[in-house]
Amino acid sequence: MTGAELVDVAKDGLLTYARVAGPLMVAIMLAGVLISFLQAITQIQEQSLTFVPKMILTGLGLYFFLSFIGSSMMAYMTRIAFRIAQGG
């Protein structure tokens, strides 16, 4: 495997990672910002107030994005398996 092929595989892996993790991370980040804003307004500093909604949102996000995540990872694995079958 040449250096250019290695960079191509690494780039493809990072893009797949961003595609898989991106939507869920953005949703959790927006929820965190909204909860922090509400805490700042109300001056309620309860720790469970931040974790419980994020956990619920993570579960819901996984439920809705799981087919997209699975298909993206399967496509990446297919591309990697094709490269292996080609001999590098």
VENSULQUI-V217391 format. One record per pair of residues at least 12 apart in sequence whose ideal C-beta (glycine too) atoms are under 10 Angstrom apart, sorted by sequence separation. I is the first residue (numbers start at 1). J is the second residue. D is the distance in whole Angstrom. If there is no record, write none. Layout:
i=I j=J d=D
i=I j=J d=D
This chain:
i=38 j=50 d=10
i=36 j=49 d=10
i=35 j=49 d=7
i=36 j=50 d=7
i=35 j=50 d=5
i=38 j=53 d=10
i=35 j=51 d=10
i=35 j=52 d=10
i=32 j=50 d=7
i=35 j=53 d=6
i=31 j=50 d=9
i=34 j=53 d=9
i=35 j=54 d=8
i=32 j=53 d=9
i=31 j=53 d=6
i=32 j=54 d=6
i=35 j=57 d=10
i=31 j=54 d=6
i=28 j=53 d=9
i=29 j=54 d=10
i=31 j=56 d=9
i=32 j=57 d=9
i=28 j=54 d=6
i=31 j=57 d=5
i=27 j=54 d=10
i=28 j=55 d=10
i=30 j=57 d=9
i=31 j=58 d=9
i=28 j=57 d=6
i=27 j=57 d=6
i=28 j=58 d=6
i=31 j=61 d=10
i=27 j=58 d=8
i=24 j=57 d=9
i=25 j=58 d=10
i=27 j=60 d=9
i=28 j=61 d=7
i=24 j=58 d=7
i=27 j=61 d=5
i=26 j=61 d=10
i=24 j=60 d=10
i=25 j=61 d=9
i=24 j=61 d=5
i=27 j=64 d=10
i=23 j=61 d=7
i=24 j=62 d=7
i=27 j=65 d=9
i=24 j=64 d=9
i=23 j=64 d=9
i=24 j=65 d=6
i=23 j=65 d=6
i=22 j=65 d=10
i=21 j=65 d=10
i=24 j=68 d=10
i=20 j=65 d=8
i=23 j=68 d=8
i=24 j=69 d=8
i=23 j=69 d=9
i=20 j=68 d=8
i=21 j=69 d=9
i=19 j=68 d=9
i=20 j=69 d=5
i=19 j=69 d=9
i=20 j=70 d=9
i=20 j=71 d=10
i=20 j=72 d=5
i=19 j=72 d=5
i=20 j=73 d=6
i=19 j=73 d=9
i=17 j=72 d=9
i=16 j=72 d=6
i=17 j=73 d=10
i=19 j=75 d=10
i=20 j=76 d=9
i=15 j=72 d=10
i=16 j=73 d=7
i=19 j=76 d=9
i=16 j=75 d=8
i=17 j=76 d=9
i=16 j=76 d=4
i=15 j=76 d=9
i=16 j=77 d=9
i=12 j=75 d=10
i=13 j=76 d=7
i=16 j=79 d=9
i=12 j=76 d=7
i=16 j=80 d=10
i=13 j=79 d=10
i=9 j=76 d=10
i=12 j=79 d=7
i=13 j=80 d=8
i=12 j=80 d=8
i=9 j=79 d=9
i=9 j=80 d=7
i=12 j=83 d=9
i=9 j=83 d=7
i=8 j=83 d=9
i=5 j=83 d=8
i=1 j=83 d=9
i=6 j=88 d=10
i=5 j=88 d=7
i=1 j=87 d=9
i=2 j=88 d=8
i=1 j=88 d=5
